[in-house]
Amino acid sequence: MPTSHAVHLSSLLPHQRARIGQVPSRDPEKLRYLGEARIVPGAEVEVIETYPYGGGTRVRLLADGTERVLSRELADEITVYPQVAEGRSSDG
């Protein structure tokens, strides 16, 4: 499945899939947390749910089905490459 341009994980909608591009690299605690959660560059995720009022994003790791909830703050710092369906343009 082709990918589009990089966006923040927090901008995705439920049922969208993406490949993790970059994670916050200046905070050792965040790096450790994301590493333990297996949310690392190259991992593929699907957004399951977004919570209103800055409540965060729940994602499923496509490799094993594990679900994680990420704060809005953390999801804003993770760069992803959304997947687009075959035959569809990422430009709309």
C-alpha positions in Angstrom: 0.0 0.0 0.0 1.5 3.4 -0.9 2.2 6.0 1.7 1.7 9.8 1.6 3.6 12.7 3.1 4.6 12.8 6.8 2.1 14.1 9.3 1.7 13.9 13.1 0.1 10.8 14.5 -2.4 13.0 16.3 -3.8 14.2 13.0 -5.0 10.7 11.9 -8.6 9.6 12.1 -10.0 6.3 13.3 -9.3 3.4 10.9 -6.4 5.2 9.3 -3.2 3.2 9.1 0.3 4.6 9.0 4.0 3.7 9.3 5.9 5.4 12.1 8.6 7.7 10.8 10.1 9.6 13.7 9.6 9.6 17.4 10.8 12.3 19.9 14.5 11.9 20.2 15.5 14.4 22.8 13.6 12.9 25.7 15.1 9.6 27.0 12.0 8.8 29.1 9.7 9.1 26.0 12.2 7.1 23.9 12.2 4.3 26.5 8.4 4.3 26.9 7.9 4.2 23.1 10.5 1.5 22.7 8.9 -0.7 25.3 5.5 -0.1 23.6 7.1 -1.0 20.3 6.1 2.3 18.7 9.3 2.7 16.8 10.3 3.9 13.3 9.1 1.5 10.8 6.3 0.0 12.9 2.8 0.1 11.3 -0.2 1.2 13.3 -3.9 1.7 12.9 -5.8 4.4 14.8 -8.6 2.8 16.7 -10.0 5.8 18.5 -9.3 9.5 19.1 -10.4 11.1 22.3 -11.9 14.6 22.4 -10.5 17.6 24.2 -6.9 16.6 23.9 -7.5 13.2 25.4 -5.1 11.3 23.1 -5.1 8.5 20.5 -5.6 4.8 20.8 -3.6 2.8 18.2 -3.2 -0.9 17.3 0.2 -2.2 16.3 -0.4 -4.2 13.1 2.4 -6.6 13.8 0.8 -8.2 16.8 -2.6 -6.5 17.5 -1.4 -4.8 20.7 -3.2 -1.6 21.5 -1.7 1.5 23.2 -3.2 4.8 24.2 -0.9 7.8 23.6 -1.4 11.2 25.1 -2.2 14.0 22.7 1.2 15.6 23.6 3.1 12.5 22.7 1.0 11.8 19.5 1.8 15.4 18.4 5.5 14.5 18.5 5.3 11.3 16.5 5.7 11.6 12.7 3.9 9.0 10.6 3.4 8.3 6.9 -0.3 7.5 6.4 -1.2 4.7 4.0 -3.4 5.5 1.1 -5.6 2.9 -0.7 -4.4 1.8 -4.1 -5.8 4.0 -6.9 -6.4 6.9 -4.5 -4.3 10.1 -4.3 -3.1 11.5 -1.0 -4.0 14.9 -2.4 -7.8 14.2 -2.1 
